[in-house]
Amino acid sequence: MGGKHSKMDPMDVQVPELQQQLDRDPYLKPYEREFKRRYACFLDYLERVKEESNLETFTTGYKTFGIHFNNDGSVYCLEWAPGAKQLYLTGDFNNWNRESYPYKKLEYGKWELTIPPNSDGTPVIKHLSEIKIVVESHHGEKMDRISPWATYVVQPPREEGVTFKHKVWNPSDHVYQFKYPKVPKPTSLRIYECHVGIATSEYKVGTYQEFKNNMLDRILDLGYNAIQIMAIMEHAYYASFGYQVTSFYAASSRFGTPEDLKELVDVAHSKGLYVMLDVVHSHASKNVLDGLNQFDSTDAGYFHSGPNGSHPLWDSRLFNYSEYEVLRFLLSNLRWYIEEYNFDGFRFDGVTSMLYHSRGAGQGFSGHYDEYFGLNVDTDALIYLMLANYMLHTFYPNCITIAEDVSGMPSSCRPVSEGGLGFDYRLGMAIPDMWIKLLKEFKDDDWNMGNIVHTLTNRRWMEKTVAYAESHDQALVGDKTVAFWLMDKEMYTHMAVTSDPSLIIDRGIALHKMIRLITNGLGGEAYLNFIGNEFGHPEWLDFPRDGNQSSYHYARRQWNLVDDELLKYKFLNNFDKSMNRLESKFGWLSDNPGYVSLKHEDDKIIAFERAGLLFVFNFHPTKSFTDYKIGLNLSGSLKIVLNSDNAEYGGHSRIDNNITYPTINGDWNGRQNHIFLYLPSRTALVFSMSN
């Protein structure tokens, strides 16, 4: 890295709280040198920032870069285009003259332009004016580009070859003013992952306003306390799910205006919902005319040049995290969404791709620590993530960050002061993979209880995990949701409460509830659900594209199904609501991990205790058990507080919920007490003390 710290012997570098991490996991001791080397690189970057100004100024680059309107009516423009020969600003304000407003070249690849006001003191560029930057290459070519710092880009009506347009957003009135305070970060994080565009039953793209009006109360009623919004950062290709970003500072205009998004976030706060943004800093769209790619006329700039700058699987560009201005751009991007839109936290997409030179392509992770501390680790990207988390948690102590990382890198979710990456949580990505594998490849009789428990509990001590039963990727066309794997075409014929009995539907409803509850109760320190999966949405998700004649049929959520009292979807919805409300009351997600006292392979029974509750699951497809002996450390009388077999959840009401169950002193399964229970097949029960 070239700084004074990285030139030191790493063992001489002081990491303030590293010893705590090494004490917690002595197997990390052989990698102490690497932890210190990384921290030295982190310190070098911090000091380099301070040489220019300070971290506050550096991470608010949006205050100077891009286009800004001064109080005197003048317009100031600043860009970074190191590979360009000359920059010009053009637009409807100057009748698209491509050379009348040239930028002045500054040091370090920066270009600036000041446009004096009109004679009446008003800006030459008006609100909603369309503009472009003309980039002249060293070969004499002039190319139209959109500013990387553009805050509002608009997609014109669907026409072949027409790209997004940069419209200046500078309203003089109807500027949204935030009315409500931010929400404290939840101790038990229950996340509703959502996509504004598909959050409508209509055959169209949903809007911020519709989401605010129709979805927030629904989410609140279900018992979630946080929303994680996908596809906000502007993307030209709707079917990319928002993961091929073209304009990083522009909130997607297909859903509405910037003011509409601000109001959505504000109203969510008024209802007590913590609001997270799905942020994509792992790669960028290859689009040239309306993206970052080749902005300065070269294949470098914001990205690595050559093969290192292209993702082998995603057909996208990879950021050069060692470049000073790239760090300014990305770190400022995080602060932009907090300062401008009042977002509370972030889920970082594609962290595995960032952390390794292999980009995770074709690489399996065995869990051996050498995989996390060898030459395959991309130090530049790793230091960027440390900087991002350090900056966010320094300026915004209320901020939560989540890493989408399948590799399980040790210390990802420990503070930077310990030598960690600084995330608060990582996604438990092995959990949904396990459930789909079970449903696809194994008969119910062959489900392995030990494997289920191992997958749900296999996480690093004191590194928090977000558990989830199915990912949004599994909802996409070509795959199936858990509900569809369970019930498939039967959902079209037997989901009415008046339908003929169906063993497939009975099994599907029972297992759908059990899978969710055991994932929530045992799988992590936070829980996530993708929009619509809570009620077993019957169909996949497929965005309008050439392959489906641009149809919106599957690019929506059919709320009419769950709202119809004559359909069985309401049962799954009711259970999801009860599960979340029970967690809100007892707070097991914020408690220590569950203690599993039983995982019986033949009986298909799993039992564990967490947060003063006893969870018992009978996964057996046919066997019910009377007087089944369960060990536990709770003492006194227990009562049922959640029963998946209740009629309101589509069950068969085989258990009297009014019965109390006395515990009996005497060791069983390593616990000091035991209890005898009636456990019907495919049923989950949660017990609490009856006092």
MIDREN-571215 format. One record per residue (C-alpha): residue in one letter; x negated, z, y negated. Coordinates in pm, whole numbers, plus 50000, padded with zeros to 5 digits. Layout:
rest  px  pz  py
A  X  Z  Y
...
% end
This chain:
rest  px  pz  py
M  50000  50000  50000
G  49698  50034  49775
G  49783  50364  49605
K  49574  50679  49601
H  49783  50857  49864
S  49775  50578  50122
K  49399  50552  50078
M  49357  50913  50183
D  49303  51029  50537
P  49670  51074  50641
M  49596  51419  50782
D  49508  51530  50429
V  49849  51424  50293
Q  50087  51714  50237
V  50445  51656  50358
P  50634  51960  50221
E  50853  52044  50521
L  50704  51838  50804
Q  50616  52146  51005
Q  50985  52232  51035
Q  51044  51899  51206
L  50745  51939  51437
D  50860  52289  51530
R  51209  52160  51604
D  51075  51883  51829
P  50722  51952  51955
Y  50714  51608  52120
L  50672  51464  51770
K  50341  51645  51721
P  50128  51348  51848
Y  50283  51138  51571
E  50204  51378  51287
R  49946  51136  51149
E  50202  50855  51129
F  50456  51078  50956
K  50194  51163  50695
R  50088  50801  50653
R  50448  50700  50583
Y  50492  50982  50337
A  50174  50876  50158
C  50315  50526  50114
F  50637  50679  49982
L  50441  50883  49727
D  50250  50573  49617
Y  50572  50392  49536
L  50708  50689  49345
E  50392  50708  49135
R  50395  50334  49073
V  50748  50366  48937
K  50640  50650  48709
E  50357  50437  48570
E  50616  50197  48426
S  50875  50451  48314
N  51053  50694  48543
L  51282  50689  48845
E  51595  50711  48628
T  51508  50398  48429
F  51370  50207  48726
T  51686  50259  48933
T  51921  50152  48655
G  51784  49801  48616
Y  52138  49673  48567
K  52125  49820  48216
T  51866  49561  48112
F  51869  49278  48366
G  52146  49020  48369
I  52363  48960  48062
H  52438  49233  47808
F  52645  49246  47492
N  52498  49442  47202
N  52695  49628  46937
D  52593  49374  46672
G  52750  49089  46870
S  52423  48951  47002
V  52378  48877  47372
Y  52063  48981  47558
C  51964  48819  47888
L  51683  48920  48123
E  51589  48775  48463
W  51308  48791  48715
A  51210  48447  48840
P  50836  48448  48918
G  50830  48100  49070
A  51009  47919  48787
K  50848  47700  48522
Q  51132  47756  48273
L  51479  47913  48253
Y  51777  47808  48041
L  52125  47950  47994
T  52418  47711  47992
G  52796  47734  48012
D  53122  47652  47848
F  52998  47842  47540
N  52752  47558  47461
N  52943  47270  47622
W  52709  47288  47921
N  52402  47180  47729
R  52127  47250  47982
E  51837  47301  47740
S  51970  47443  47412
Y  51914  47807  47513
P  51569  47843  47673
Y  51445  48180  47795
K  51113  48320  47676
K  50857  48392  47946
L  50732  48751  47972
E  50477  48919  48196
Y  50527  48969  48569
G  50768  48681  48620
K  51033  48806  48376
W  51227  48589  48133
E  51436  48700  47834
L  51679  48541  47593
T  51858  48679  47287
I  52157  48488  47150
P  52252  48583  46791
P  52619  48649  46714
N  52858  48409  46549
S  52889  48426  46172
D  53187  48660  46211
G  52983  48900  46424
T  53149  48811  46755
P  52946  48719  47063
V  52887  48350  47129
I  52974  48412  47495
K  53332  48529  47548
H  53501  48731  47818
L  53554  48510  48127
S  53324  48237  47995
E  53166  48046  48281
I  52788  48037  48273
K  52494  47928  48485
I  52120  47971  48472
V  51924  47648  48481
V  51596  47697  48668
E  51325  47440  48614
S  51071  47424  48896
H  50704  47340  48860
H  50794  47000  49007
G  51019  46929  48709
E  51352  46973  48891
K  51637  47150  48711
M  51870  47348  48935
D  52184  47548  48856
R  52177  47909  48973
I  52391  48223  48944
S  52220  48532  48805
P  52128  48784  49078
W  52273  49048  48845
A  52611  48872  48799
T  52894  49125  48808
Y  53187  48886  48847
V  53187  48563  49041
V  53503  48373  49118
Q  53585  48141  49404
P  53775  47832  49284
P  54061  47684  49490
R  53945  47564  49831
E  53764  47238  49774
E  53491  47080  49983
G  53149  47165  49843
V  53274  47379  49553
T  53079  47703  49511
F  53147  48033  49340
K  53141  48042  48961
H  52979  48312  48749
K  53235  48437  48497
V  53128  48682  48230
W  53314  49012  48264
N  53334  49176  47920
P  53697  49270  47852
S  53778  49412  47511
D  54096  49576  47636
H  54246  49686  47967
V  53915  49845  48061
Y  53991  50099  48331
Q  53903  50458  48242
F  53853  50697  48532
K  54102  50982  48522
Y  54022  51195  48826
P  53717  51396  48932
K  53510  51294  49229
V  53582  51451  49566
P  53331  51698  49714
K  53168  51565  50028
P  53369  51679  50331
T  53211  51923  50573
S  53406  51757  50854
L  53388  51385  50784
R  53684  51184  50918
I  53631  50824  50811
Y  53888  50547  50795
E  53688  50222  50798
C  53887  49956  50618
H  53884  49601  50485
V  54097  49531  50177
G  54166  49169  50266
I  54319  49235  50608
A  54507  49552  50507
T  54834  49363  50465
S  55090  49231  50711
E  55130  48915  50508
Y  54953  48586  50582
K  54708  48612  50293
V  54413  48800  50149
G  54518  49150  50049
T  54428  49289  49708
Y  54279  49606  49565
Q  54614  49686  49405
E  54805  49642  49730
F  54556  49858  49915
K  54591  50128  49650
N  54970  50115  49663
N  55025  50074  50036
M  54728  50210  50226
L  54597  50527  50062
D  54901  50742  50145
R  54907  50602  50498
I  54542  50698  50547
L  54600  51041  50397
D  54902  51101  50619
L  54690  51021  50925
G  54456  51305  50830
Y  54145  51111  50731
N  53948  51251  50438
A  53719  50953  50368
I  53749  50577  50347
Q  53464  50338  50413
I  53539  50004  50249
M  53390  49688  50392
A  53322  49349  50232
I  53314  49464  49869
M  52983  49301  49777
E  53064  48936  49703
H  53031  48694  49992
A  53114  48326  49982
Y  53219  48306  50347
Y  53524  48526  50406
A  53480  48516  50784
S  53137  48680  50755
F  53323  49015  50731
G  53125  49072  50411
Y  52786  49073  50582
Q  52651  48751  50427
V  52626  48875  50068
T  52578  48618  49792
S  52616  48836  49479
F  52510  49197  49524
Y  52640  49332  49192
A  52975  49152  49201
A  53271  49323  49366
S  53456  49054  49558
S  53694  48873  49325
R  53910  48749  49614
F  54066  49099  49618
G  54110  49133  49241
T  53918  49225  48927
P  53648  49491  48877
E  53905  49703  48695
D  54136  49683  48998
L  53861  49818  49222
K  53787  50101  48980
E  54152  50201  48986
L  54160  50194  49366
V  53861  50428  49387
D  54003  50655  49119
V  54344  50685  49283
A  54175  50753  49618
H  53993  51042  49450
S  54321  51170  49310
K  54445  51200  49669
G  54134  51385  49786
L  53973  51090  49964
Y  53595  51054  49964
V  53509  50685  49908
M  53216  50514  50079
L  53084  50160  50039
D  52956  49949  50327
V  52630  49832  50170
V  52425  49537  50300
H  52060  49564  50201
S  51924  49446  50535
H  51953  49074  50457
A  52123  48821  50228
S  52310  48493  50257
K  52105  48175  50277
N  52333  48013  50018
V  52138  47858  49733
L  52396  47748  49476
D  52585  48078  49475
G  52335  48317  49636
L  51995  48478  49583
N  51816  48228  49805
Q  51564  48012  49614
F  51680  48155  49283
D  51343  48086  49121
S  51314  47745  49298
T  51083  47882  49571
D  51154  48031  49914
A  50995  48359  49801
G  51111  48564  49501
Y  51338  48831  49644
F  51247  48741  50002
H  50946  48695  50225
S  50832  48335  50228
G  50803  48143  50553
P  50932  48260  50892
N  50910  48629  50796
G  51180  48567  50539
S  51446  48444  50780
H  51647  48648  51029
P  51620  48496  51378
L  51982  48571  51475
W  52182  48604  51155
D  52062  48283  50982
S  52001  48480  50665
R  51716  48579  50431
L  51509  48896  50462
F  51407  49098  50157
N  51044  49159  50066
Y  51064  49538  50029
S  50701  49560  49917
E  50784  49367  49598
Y  50829  49596  49299
E  51117  49398  49146
V  51301  49382  49479
L  51293  49760  49493
R  51428  49775  49138
F  51705  49530  49230
L  51817  49712  49547
L  51783  50071  49427
S  51966  49984  49106
N  52235  49818  49317
L  52313  50150  49482
R  52339  50329  49150
W  52552  50046  49009
Y  52829  50110  49259
I  52820  50483  49191
E  52798  50462  48812
E  53024  50160  48757
Y  53282  50205  49033
N  53255  50577  49115
F  53179  50529  49485
D  53070  50851  49653
G  52844  50741  49938
F  52716  50453  50149
R  52704  50324  50502
F  52387  50115  50531
D  52437  49808  50748
G  52171  49664  50978
V  51919  49947  50959
T  51775  49860  51301
S  51698  49510  51176
M  51519  49660  50877
L  51309  49912  51066
Y  51137  49679  51312
H  50945  49353  51278
S  51132  49231  51583
R  51454  49280  51380
G  51586  49441  51699
A  51639  49094  51846
G  51618  49109  52223
Q  51463  49454  52208
G  51586  49743  52413
F  51498  50098  52313
S  51412  50325  52602
G  51376  50631  52381
H  50998  50660  52428
Y  50854  50782  52099
D  50583  50514  52096
E  50858  50261  52016
Y  50927  50436  51686
F  50572  50488  51565
G  50392  50170  51665
L  50300  49843  51496
N  50651  49703  51546
V  50782  49937  51274
D  50824  49765  50936
T  50667  50018  50701
D  50785  49840  50384
A  51151  49856  50488
L  51115  50212  50613
I  50970  50323  50277
Y  51254  50145  50095
L  51505  50351  50295
M  51314  50670  50217
L  51317  50580  49847
A  51688  50495  49855
N  51787  50822  50021
Y  51550  51028  49806
M  51686  50868  49490
L  52052  50902  49592
H  52024  51264  49700
T  51819  51353  49391
F  52061  51205  49139
Y  52381  51255  49342
P  52373  51567  49563
N  52733  51488  49662
C  52629  51153  49812
I  52653  51088  50187
T  52447  50813  50350
I  52503  50677  50701
A  52261  50456  50896
E  52379  50184  51130
D  52086  50216  51368
V  52108  50154  51740
S  51743  50238  51806
G  51771  50613  51747
M  51453  50649  51543
P  51358  51020  51532
S  51395  51188  51192
S  51621  50916  51049
C  51868  51187  50957
R  51626  51445  50829
P  51526  51487  50463
V  51241  51287  50314
S  51067  51619  50248
E  51035  51655  50627
G  50895  51305  50659
G  51236  51169  50762
L  51426  50869  50629
G  51675  51094  50451
F  52007  50974  50595
D  52286  51227  50643
Y  52431  51064  50954
R  52366  50781  51197
L  52633  50585  51379
G  52665  50673  51748
M  52655  50308  51847
A  52612  50375  52220
I  52956  50539  52238
P  53182  50235  52183
D  52950  50030  52404
M  53002  50283  52683
W  53381  50274  52659
I  53396  49895  52663
K  53158  49882  52960
L  53376  50127  53151
L  53693  49934  53075
K  53540  49595  53157
E  53332  49674  53464
F  53463  49983  53644
K  53780  50087  53819
D  53930  50416  53700
D  53827  50583  54028
D  53464  50492  53958
W  53433  50636  53608
N  53132  50864  53601
M  53205  51189  53420
G  52837  51275  53388
N  52761  50943  53222
I  53049  50988  52977
V  52928  51336  52882
H  52566  51223  52856
T  52651  50935  52623
L  52871  51153  52403
T  52615  51434  52376
N  52289  51235  52372
R  52185  51286  52012
R  51900  51456  51836
W  51940  51822  51751
M  52023  51867  51381
E  52049  51494  51318
K  52417  51426  51261
T  52605  51145  51436
V  52923  50959  51343
A  53119  50921  51665
Y  53361  50635  51713
A  53547  50496  52012
E  53533  50129  51915
S  53356  49929  51648
H  53495  49671  51410
D  53290  49406  51594
Q  53499  49468  51905
A  53812  49377  51710
L  53681  49027  51639
V  53805  48718  51821
G  53606  48668  52139
D  53615  49039  52216
K  53893  49292  52263
T  53986  49626  52115
V  54014  49927  52346
A  54393  49890  52341
F  54370  49524  52440
W  54123  49597  52719
L  54362  49860  52848
M  54695  49679  52816
D  54631  49313  52731
K  54933  49082  52761
E  55161  49370  52866
M  55157  49472  52499
Y  55372  49167  52422
T  55644  49257  52672
H  55649  49632  52738
M  55579  49814  52410
A  55944  49870  52325
V  56072  50220  52404
T  56362  50051  52586
S  56133  49829  52799
D  56117  49858  53174
P  55857  50112  53285
S  55507  49971  53303
L  55218  50137  53482
I  54976  49931  53272
I  55126  50053  52945
D  55146  50413  53071
R  54779  50401  53169
G  54680  50232  52844
I  54856  50481  52618
A  54723  50778  52816
L  54360  50662  52818
H  54368  50541  52457
K  54447  50897  52348
M  54196  51060  52581
I  53914  50827  52480
R  53972  50906  52114
L  53999  51279  52156
I  53690  51326  52372
T  53492  51098  52138
N  53608  51300  51839
G  53562  51639  52004
L  53228  51587  52179
G  53061  51279  52031
G  52928  51384  51693
E  52950  51562  51361
A  53178  51301  51202
Y  53442  51060  51332
L  53524  50702  51237
N  53821  50477  51307
F  53858  50110  51217
I  54177  50011  51036
G  54468  49963  51274
N  54290  50085  51587
E  54452  50426  51547
F  54781  50281  51673
G  54634  50034  51921
H  54662  49717  51713
P  54762  49456  51969
E  54554  49157  51864
W  54200  49067  51768
L  54076  48991  51420
D  54002  48630  51326
F  53943  48524  50967
P  54064  48186  50841
R  53805  47921  50927
D  53775  47562  51037
G  53809  47662  51402
N  54159  47806  51354
Q  54292  47565  51091
S  54230  47823  50818
S  54500  48049  50959
Y  54565  48404  50838
H  54768  48491  51148
Y  54500  48722  51286
A  54339  48818  50952
R  54588  49097  50884
R  54718  49426  51021
Q  55072  49439  51156
W  55197  49764  51006
N  55551  49667  51101
L  55463  49748  51463
V  55363  50109  51404
D  55644  50166  51154
D  55909  50049  51402
E  56063  50354  51573
L  56166  50134  51865
L  55806  50051  51957
K  55548  50263  52140
Y  55271  50208  51886
K  55410  50509  51703
F  55301  50733  51991
L  54934  50648  51947
N  54968  50683  51571
N  55128  51026  51612
F  54846  51141  51838
D  54579  51019  51597
K  54750  51210  51318
S  54773  51531  51523
M  54411  51502  51635
N  54286  51470  51277
R  54504  51753  51150
L  54385  51980  51429
E  54023  51899  51340
S  54102  51974  50977
K  54229  52316  51080
F  53949  52416  51319
G  53659  52205  51187
W  53484  52126  51515
L  53298  51831  51362
S  53110  52065  51131
D  53049  52320  51407
N  52769  52325  51663
P  52786  52062  51938
G  53029  52133  52221
Y  52920  52328  52528
V  53018  52134  52841
S  53095  52374  53124
L  53239  52123  53370
K  53204  51756  53459
H  53351  51716  53806
E  53304  51369  53953
D  53564  51380  54232
D  53834  51553  54029
K  53746  51354  53711
I  53762  51672  53503
I  53560  51739  53186
A  53582  52073  53003
F  53395  52195  52698
E  53418  52453  52422
R  53365  52386  52054
A  53464  52570  51735
G  53656  52836  51928
L  53862  52577  52116
L  53873  52478  52480
F  53902  52103  52550
V  54002  51993  52902
F  54035  51631  53020
N  54173  51510  53352
F  54071  51143  53381
H  54191  51114  53739
P  54433  50820  53771
T  54660  50986  54029
K  54571  51350  54093
S  54726  51641  53908
F  54595  51992  53966
T  54768  52327  53967
D  54580  52651  53903
Y  54261  52461  53824
K  53979  52706  53754
I  53788  52649  53427
G  53501  52864  53302
L  53486  52961  52937
N  53338  53219  52702
L  53659  53266  52507
S  53850  53583  52594
G  54209  53688  52549
S  54517  53469  52571
L  54507  53097  52501
K  54778  52860  52389
I  54800  52482  52384
V  54745  52336  52036
L  54724  51969  52140
N  54873  51809  52450
S  54836  51434  52500
D  55122  51443  52753
N  55380  51538  52489
A  55673  51300  52457
E  55596  51243  52088
Y  55267  51088  52203
G  55424  50871  52472
G  55351  51122  52749
H  55568  51259  53028
S  55615  51619  52908
R  55483  51768  53229
I  55354  52085  53060
D  55541  52366  52889
N  55354  52414  52560
N  55500  52762  52511
I  55309  52917  52800
T  55015  53143  52717
Y  54711  53147  52944
P  54523  53477  52987
T  54150  53456  53046
I  54007  53648  53339
N  53674  53825  53330
G  53432  53685  53587
D  53158  53423  53576
W  53248  53062  53651
N  53046  52748  53582
G  52798  52951  53381
R  53061  53104  53154
Q  53152  53472  53145
N  53528  53422  53186
H  53762  53180  53359
I  54118  53056  53334
F  54367  52879  53563
L  54540  52567  53428
Y  54787  52301  53528
L  54617  51967  53462
P  54836  51658  53505
S  54663  51326  53568
R  54535  51133  53265
T  54599  51422  53028
A  54391  51590  52759
L  54459  51947  52646
V  54317  52159  52366
F  54358  52538  52369
S  54299  52802  52103
M  54330  53177  52095
S  54696  53275  52075
N  54656  53557  51820
% end
